[in-house]
Amino acid sequence: MTKESSALLPPKNSVTPFKFQHTDYTLEQAQTANDAFDQAVKQFLRDWIEQGTVSTKSLEGTGDTEEFIDHGALRSFFKHREDAFERLLEQEPIARHLLRPIDEVYFQGDAYEPLLAKYERRIYNIAAHRENLEVPFRYSPFSRQGDHGDTLQPADPNGGPPSEDIGVYFGTRRTDSTALTILAHQLRWEAMAPSELPIHVITEGYMDDSLRRVRAITEQVGQEGTTQLQCFVIQRRHAADDRHLGAALLIMNPQRPALPQRIIFCDTLRVGPQPPWWDKFKQKIDTVFPQPAGDTPASERVEDGGVKLQRLHDGVPVRHQDIDCAFYTASMGRALIQLVKADANLILQGSIETIVSQMTERMPEYYEQRNEPKEPAVVRQVNVIRRWNTGWQALKNMMQNGLDFVCMDPSAGYGYRNNPITPA
């Protein structure tokens, strides 16, 4: 078990395995930190107004500075400054709170919902309306945002308990493009070291777009005279109408770019002997790699390298639904890259059972040991940690805006693309 997951296990004798709470960070500590953060943001807005932006008050229909600060000032600040988020992150008390580690976050109840400060939630919600300013998982869907960036709580018109749906809670919000970009950087970082079998990481478009990219690169490499086999690791959404993510590994011969030598597809859902996407994925393979009439279709080479990690719509409450396929597939992609480097011959000729077994061995965040997944409650906690840390990475990248910077996992360090820094 990793240090980060063991620190967040439920207390002994916990009534429910879904309880997610810290063992050493209290509600009172969180409230105190949140209050201090709100005061820091209000003082920042007050200073901004006093520096001459008085006209914005009249635009909001109020002449009272404090009332303006309590309501529309933050949204107005983002409206008038293209660098609004960067300016906020220049303020040490504001940046320190937004980038606090997960062990300084209090989670409420059993819905994996971090207790955020009032202005913190407003910042995330308002910033998400501007491209590339999303802080993954920390903002509410636009349909649940109020005029000033507050999150609106779902209500039952008949006075019953509030309804629950995917996206309401921190633990059930979908992976946005910012999060996928961060995960893609991590996979490319993993593939940077030299390897006996050249490794290409593909994270562009949907799965069929990625397959076309595989073929195009293979054709280009072949035209350059390369004969060495090439390995491609893909992590992408299935399609525009299917927000689920999958991972894939293809072995390509540059001299035969029209027919993959090996195709392994890795999914995270197993509700039967074969994943529900099986036939659709085979169709995508045959569309990108059509074979002459009478020849065996390329899709007959597809091997199932999936695992059963994801719990989706299997009777658990909505607030406990597992839509963390982005993290699962990123871990699978990372494990496959490591496996290619460790034993290229296994990837070329080994059985799919052995490959999957050794892949799971390289996924310690989700597996106790080879082919033995961790308990669902522990897996869920790992994913909540990864959700928080992905937001941390997005914020750190904003702070480093303008540099050729790749921010990695806060627990693992970070470095520059052209000058990697090995974490201590």
Sequence and secondary structure as in RCSB ss.txt:
>XXXX:A:sequence
MTKESSALLPPKNSVTPFKFQHTDYTLEQAQTANDAFDQAVKQFLRDWIEQGTVSTKSLEGTGDTEEFIDHGALR
SFFKHREDAFERLLEQEPIARHLLRPIDEVYFQGDAYEPLLAKYERRIYNIAAHRENLEVPFRYSPFSRQGDHGD
TLQPADPNGGPPSEDIGVYFGTRRTDSTALTILAHQLRWEAMAPSELPIHVITEGYMDDSLRRVRAITEQVGQEG
TTQLQCFVIQRRHAADDRHLGAALLIMNPQRPALPQRIIFCDTLRVGPQPPWWDKFKQKIDTVFPQPAGDTPASE
RVEDGGVKLQRLHDGVPVRHQDIDCAFYTASMGRALIQLVKADANLILQGSIETIVSQMTERMPEYYEQRNEPKE
PAVVRQVNVIRRWNTGWQALKNMMQNGLDFVCMDPSAGYGYRNNPITPA
>XXXX:A:secstr
  HHHHTT   TT S TT    SS  HHHHHHHHHHHHHHHHHHHHHHHHTT THHHHHTT   HHHHHHTTHHH
HHHHH TTHHHHHHTSHHHHHHHT  GGG  EETTTTEE   HHHHHHHHHHTTSTT   TTSS  GGGB TTS 
B     TTSSS    TTSSGGG    HHHHHHHHHHHHHHT S  SS EEEE SSSHHHHHHHHHHHHHHHHHTT
  S EEEEEEEEEETTEEEEEEEEEEE TT TTS SEEEEE S  SSSS TTHHHHHHHHHHHS   TTS  GGG
GEEE        SSSS GGG    HHHHHHHHHHHHHHHHHH HHHHHHS HHHHHHHHHHT TTTEEETTEE  
HHHHHHHHHHHHHHHHHHHHHHHHTTTS EE   TTT  EETTB     
